[in-house]
Amino acid sequence: MTIVNKFKIEALSNLDIVDCSIISQTIYQFLKMLNFEYPGFKMWYWSLFSSKGSLKNEREILFCRNNNEIIAVSILKYSQDEKKICTFRVKKSYQGQGIGHLLMEESFEYLNTDKPLITLHKTKEYEFRSLFKYYNFEKQQSLKGYYSFFSTELCYNGVLPEKRIIMPGSFDVKGIKRSLEKFVREHMNRFDNLDVLLENFVTNYFRENRAVDYCHYV
């Protein structure tokens, strides 16, 4: 356990099953807005846990909290073939205090590498630029439509496997228009610009209409 000032990084696997269940729920609440960037994030997140509530093998979740508030999370995968930071977030109001560096270096220690595979939504590139530059992360791939329609995923220190999507056989144009109008009314103040708003609408529309996505959130 590493401590910087009053902050410390904890590992979910070190908790007993009761605390693990409670904290895993709190971590999901901290991360749940990622469902807008990554369709299926909720399903993927809960797939990290066994039926008994403990983390599955090859997985770890590092987190930082201030009292009972989750302020930073790193979800890791460590397998024979892959060392990956799957999710990395620091709460905005706590950024600039060294927590991101602390969490990143704890992630390095768990993964036994200082160049793990990590990907991010293109709209988040500016937020991570200085952190990635500090650790000399190398951008190796830019993938359009990988995790959601019309979005771009940036890959550092490695590449992602190919994916395929099976689209619905037909489209209801009037239904799409109605859904778009409703989505804009409900969410227009949530996104920074029109491109992000439209991207999230398309993603959610096809998810709700059961487009089959063979992308792995591994």
Sequence and secondary structure as in RCSB ss.txt:
>XXXX:A:sequence
MTIVNKFKIEALSNLDIVDCSIISQTIYQFLKMLNFEYPGFKMWYWSLFSSKGSLKNEREILFCRNNNEIIAVSI
LKYSQDEKKICTFRVKKSYQGQGIGHLLMEESFEYLNTDKPLITLHKTKEYEFRSLFKYYNFEKQQSLKGYYSFF
STELCYNGVLPEKRIIMPGSFDVKGIKRSLEKFVREHMNRFDNLDVLLENFVTNYFRENRAVDYCHYV
>XXXX:A:secstr
 EEETTEEEEEGGGS HHHHHHHHHHHHHHHTTHHHHSTTHHHHHHTTB TTSSB TTEEEEEEEETTEEEEEEE
EEE SS EEEEEEEE GGGTTSSHHHHHHHHHHHHHT SS EEEEEGGGHHHHHHHHHHTT  EEEEEETSSSTT
 EEEEESS      EE  S   HHHHHHHHHHHHHHHTTTSSSHHHHHHHHHHHHHHHTT EE     
